[in-house]
Amino acid sequence: MTPDRDVTAQAASGTLAAPWTLAVLLAAAAVWSLTVGNYPISLADQGKYLLHALGLASQPATEQTKLVAVVLGDIRAPRLFAAVLIGAALSTSGAAYQSMFVNPLVSPGLLGVLAGASFGAACGMLADLPWSAVQGCAFAGGILAVGLALGLARLSRGDRLLLLVLGGVISTALFTALLSAVKYVADPTNQLPAITYWLMGGLSRADKNTVMQATPLFACGMAGLFLFSRQLDLLSLGDEQARSLGLSAGKVRLWLIALSTVLSAATVSIAGLVGWVGLIIPHAGRLLVGPSNRRLLPTAALLGGLYLLLVDDVSRLAFGVEIPLGILTALAGIPFFPLVLRNARKSWG
């Protein structure tokens, strides 16, 4: 084997190993996250809880086992799954948007989904709706904002990507203004603090029912993006090149936007605004496995899940009070942004 082929084989082997390594790290981080907290739980206690949950225990549950079941089953495990799902969804959506718009500096909020979802949730809180209804309002608001951006882009002829970006700018500005109006009329004693805290992002409201209801939506959305990985690679070459290879760029882009919007709106409905994940994690994934979306999307999903899980651990453990996730992801993402700018061309090609 020639030296060039040897180097290529080693690079390919490293590329294939990266997702498996991330999967192992994610599993290890999940087990560790379940053990730590105000009430430490050992691996042995986790094992006993698992045996009882699966109906395989040979002895009746003790008071200790019942307490562990409450802490793990009702509090930590749902929060852990929510962190992994949200990190994976935002990272996958971000990677898809960057390939779709042929721009390494875009994120899932480009078309206004985050502003729309925030406005929808704020309206639900203003109306004192149950939390499940507030989540539905957030989801609907995100879909509405992206629908508006798409509608505005269709009003004019020209560069479709540029028109979509302009539509997203207008939609974001509109729903941000509407959100400010809602905050202005909200009760400053109860409603305004709740809206403001929720907009900072966090997983304190993630419970078992929410995670069980959201998991199929996240799974279907990410699976849909994975199925479009080849089309994403073609779109990243530009519309003209994609059409010359037989791809219907407009229809494929519409499907990709729909899938990414559903994922992004769902993350906001559960955790509020968690920024920077969809921007920085795809770049870290490209540096690991290259620009091919067939490898990048699963890698970004695993890396995003691992990243947000660890950030959530810091959020709930590092200080005496829980720090909103949006603050921590911004503090972690801003220093990374110059590195993204410097390596954007290298990780893209």
C-alpha positions in Angstrom: 0.0 0.0 0.0 1.4 3.4 -1.0 1.8 6.1 1.7 -1.0 8.2 0.3 -3.4 5.3 0.4 -2.2 4.4 3.9 -3.0 7.9 5.1 -6.4 7.8 3.3 -7.2 4.5 5.0 -6.3 5.8 8.4 -8.4 8.9 7.9 -11.4 6.8 6.8 -10.9 4.5 9.8 -10.9 7.5 12.1 -14.0 8.9 10.5 -15.9 5.7 11.0 -14.7 5.4 14.6 -15.8 8.9 15.6 -19.6 8.1 15.9 -19.0 5.0 17.9 -16.6 6.8 20.2 -19.2 9.5 20.7 -21.9 6.9 21.4 -19.7 5.3 24.1 -19.0 8.7 25.6 -22.6 9.7 25.6 -23.6 6.4 27.3 -20.9 6.9 30.0 -21.9 10.6 30.5 -25.6 9.5 30.9 -24.7 6.9 33.6 -22.6 9.5 35.4 -25.3 12.1 35.2 -27.7 9.8 36.8 -25.4 9.3 39.8 -24.7 12.9 40.7 -27.0 15.5 42.2 -28.2 16.7 45.6 -29.1 13.1 46.3 -26.1 10.9 45.0 -27.1 7.5 43.7 -24.5 4.7 43.3 -24.3 2.4 40.3 -25.5 -0.4 42.5 -28.6 1.5 43.4 -29.1 2.2 39.7 -28.8 -1.5 39.0 -31.4 -2.4 41.6 -33.8 0.3 40.3 -33.4 -1.1 36.7 -34.1 -4.6 37.9 -37.3 -3.5 39.6 -38.3 -1.4 36.7 -38.0 -4.4 34.3 -39.7 -6.7 36.8 -36.6 -8.9 37.2 -35.9 -8.3 40.9 -35.9 -11.3 43.1 -36.6 -9.3 46.3 -39.4 -6.7 47.1 -38.5 -3.1 46.8 -37.1 -1.4 49.9 -37.8 2.2 50.9 -34.3 3.1 49.5 -35.2 1.5 46.1 -38.5 3.4 46.1 -36.8 6.7 46.8 -34.2 5.9 44.0 -37.1 5.1 41.7 -38.6 8.5 42.3 -35.4 10.4 41.8 -34.3 8.5 38.7 -37.6 7.7 37.1 -39.4 10.9 37.7 -36.7 13.6 37.8 -33.2 12.7 36.5 -33.9 10.3 33.7 -36.6 12.5 31.9 -34.3 15.5 32.2 -31.4 13.5 30.8 -33.4 12.2 27.8 -34.7 15.7 27.2 -31.2 17.2 27.2 -29.9 14.5 24.8 -32.9 14.9 22.4 -32.8 18.6 22.4 -29.0 18.8 21.8 -29.3 16.2 19.0 -32.2 17.9 17.4 -30.6 21.4 17.4 -27.3 20.1 16.1 -28.9 18.0 13.4 -31.1 20.9 12.3 -28.1 23.3 12.4 -26.0 20.9 10.2 -28.9 20.6 7.7 -29.4 24.4 7.5 -25.7 25.0 7.0 -25.6 22.6 4.1 -29.0 23.7 2.7 -28.1 27.4 2.7 -24.4 26.7 1.7 -23.4 28.9 4.6 -21.4 27.8 7.6 -22.6 30.6 9.8 -26.4 29.9 9.8 -28.4 28.2 12.6 -31.8 26.7 13.0 -33.3 30.0 14.0 -32.6 31.6 10.6 -36.2 31.5 9.4 -37.7 32.8 12.6 -38.7 29.5 14.3 -37.2 30.5 17.7 -38.8 33.9 17.8 -42.1 32.5 16.7 -42.0 29.7 19.3 -41.1 32.2 22.0 -44.0 34.5 21.1 -46.4 31.5 21.1 -45.2 30.3 24.5 -45.4 33.8 25.9 -49.0 34.1 24.7 -49.9 30.9 26.4 -48.4 32.1 29.7 -50.2 35.4 29.3 -53.5 33.6 29.0 -52.6 31.4 32.1 -53.0 28.2 30.1 -51.9 24.8 31.4 -48.2 24.0 30.7 -49.1 21.4 28.0 -51.1 24.1 26.2 -48.2 26.6 26.5 -46.0 24.0 24.9 -48.5 23.6 22.1 -48.6 27.4 21.6 -44.8 27.5 21.4 -44.8 24.7 18.7 -47.6 26.4 16.7 -45.8 29.8 16.9 -42.6 28.4 15.5 -44.4 26.8 12.6 -46.3 30.0 11.9 -43.1 32.1 11.9 -41.4 29.8 9.4 -44.5 29.7 7.3 -44.5 33.5 7.1 -40.9 33.5 6.1 -41.6 31.0 3.3 -44.6 33.0 2.2 -42.6 36.3 2.0 -39.9 34.5 0.0 -42.4 33.5 -2.6 -43.7 37.0 -3.2 -40.7 38.0 -5.3 -38.6 36.4 -8.0 -34.8 36.1 -7.6 -32.2 34.2 -5.7 -34.3 31.7 -3.6 -31.7 31.5 -0.8 -31.4 35.2 -0.5 -35.2 35.6 -0.4 -35.6 32.9 2.2 -33.0 34.7 4.4 -34.7 38.0 4.0 -38.1 36.4 4.8 -36.5 34.9 7.9 -35.2 38.3 8.9 -38.6 39.9 8.6 -40.4 37.1 10.4 -37.8 37.1 13.2 -38.2 40.9 13.6 -42.0 40.7 13.6 -42.3 38.0 16.2 -39.6 39.5 18.4 -41.6 42.7 18.4 -44.8 40.8 19.2 -42.9 39.1 22.0 -41.9 42.4 23.4 -45.5 43.6 23.3 -46.6 40.5 25.2 -44.0 41.1 27.9 -45.0 44.7 28.1 -48.7 43.9 28.9 -47.8 40.9 31.1 -48.4 41.0 34.9 -45.0 42.2 36.3 -45.5 40.2 39.5 -46.1 36.7 38.1 -46.4 36.4 34.4 -43.4 38.6 33.3 -40.9 36.8 35.5 -42.2 33.4 34.3 -41.9 34.5 30.7 -38.4 36.0 31.2 -37.1 32.9 33.0 -38.5 30.5 30.4 -36.9 32.5 27.6 -33.5 31.9 29.2 -33.8 28.2 28.5 -33.8 25.3 30.9 -35.0 21.7 31.6 -36.6 22.1 35.0 -40.0 21.4 33.5 -39.0 18.3 31.5 -41.0 15.5 33.0 -41.8 11.9 32.0 -45.0 12.6 30.1 -43.4 15.5 28.1 -40.4 13.3 27.1 -42.6 10.3 26.1 -44.8 12.5 24.0 -41.9 14.4 22.3 -39.6 11.4 21.6 -41.5 10.1 18.5 -41.5 13.6 17.1 -37.8 14.1 17.6 -37.1 10.6 16.3 -39.1 11.0 13.1 -37.7 14.5 12.4 -34.1 13.4 12.8 -34.7 10.2 10.8 -36.2 12.3 8.0 -33.1 14.5 7.9 -30.8 11.4 7.9 -32.8 10.1 4.9 -32.1 13.4 3.0 -28.4 13.3 3.7 -27.5 12.6 0.0 -29.8 15.5 -1.2 -28.2 17.8 1.4 -24.7 17.0 0.0 -26.0 18.0 -3.5 -27.6 21.2 -2.2 -24.4 22.2 -0.6 -22.9 22.3 -4.1 -25.4 25.1 -5.1 -28.8 25.0 -6.7 -27.5 25.0 -10.3 -25.2 22.1 -9.7 -27.8 20.2 -7.8 -30.4 20.7 -10.6 -27.8 19.5 -13.2 -27.5 16.3 -11.2 -31.3 15.7 -11.3 -32.3 17.1 -7.9 -35.5 19.2 -7.5 -33.8 21.8 -5.2 -36.9 23.7 -4.3 -39.0 20.7 -3.2 -36.2 19.1 -1.3 -35.3 22.3 0.5 -39.0 22.7 1.5 -39.0 19.2 3.0 -35.8 19.9 4.8 -37.0 23.2 6.2 -40.2 21.5 7.4 -38.3 18.8 9.2 -35.8 21.2 10.7 -38.6 23.6 11.8 -40.6 20.8 13.5 -37.4 19.8 15.4 -36.5 23.4 16.4 -40.0 24.3 17.5 -40.2 21.1 19.6 -37.0 22.0 21.4 -38.3 25.5 22.3 -41.6 24.0 23.5 -39.7 21.9 26.0 -36.7 23.9 27.0 -37.2 27.5 25.9 -34.4 29.2 24.0 -31.2 27.3 24.0 -28.9 29.1 21.6 -25.5 28.4 19.9 -25.9 24.6 19.9 -27.1 24.5 16.3 -24.3 26.7 15.2 -21.2 25.4 16.8 -21.8 21.7 17.2 -22.1 21.0 13.4 -18.7 22.6 12.9 -17.2 20.4 15.6 -18.8 17.4 13.8 -17.3 18.5 10.4 -13.8 18.7 12.0 -14.3 15.1 13.2 -15.8 13.4 10.2 -15.7 15.8 7.3 -18.5 17.6 5.3 -20.4 14.5 4.1 -23.9 14.7 5.6 -24.2 10.9 5.7 -21.6 10.9 8.4 -22.0 14.4 9.7 -25.7 14.3 10.7 -25.4 11.2 13.0 -22.2 12.6 14.4 -23.7 16.0 15.1 -26.7 14.3 16.8 -24.4 12.3 19.1 -22.1 15.3 19.8 -25.0 17.7 20.4 -26.7 15.3 22.8 -23.4 14.8 24.7 -22.7 18.5 24.8 -26.1 19.6 26.1 -26.2 16.8 28.6 -22.9 18.0 30.1 -24.0 21.6 30.0 -27.1 20.7 31.8 -25.1 18.9 34.5 -23.1 22.1 35.0 -26.4 24.0 35.1 -27.8 22.0 37.9 -24.6 21.1 39.9 -22.0 23.8 39.6 -23.8 26.5 41.7 -26.2 26.7 44.6 -29.0 27.5 42.2 -29.8 26.2 38.7 -28.4 28.4 35.9 -30.5 28.7 32.8 -29.2 26.6 29.9 -29.3 29.5 27.4 -26.8 31.5 29.5 -24.3 28.6 29.7 -24.6 27.7 26.0 -24.0 31.3 25.1 -21.0 31.6 27.4 -19.6 28.4 26.0 -20.4 29.3 22.4 -19.2 32.9 22.2 -15.5 31.9 22.7 -15.9 29.1 20.2 -17.3 31.5 17.5 -13.9 33.0 16.5 -12.6 29.4 16.1 -15.6 28.7 13.9 -14.8 31.7 11.7 -11.2 30.7 11.4 -11.9 27.1 10.6 -15.1 27.5 8.6 -13.5 27.1 5.2 -11.3 24.2 6.3 -14.1 22.2 7.9 -16.5 23.0 5.0 -14.4 21.6 2.2 
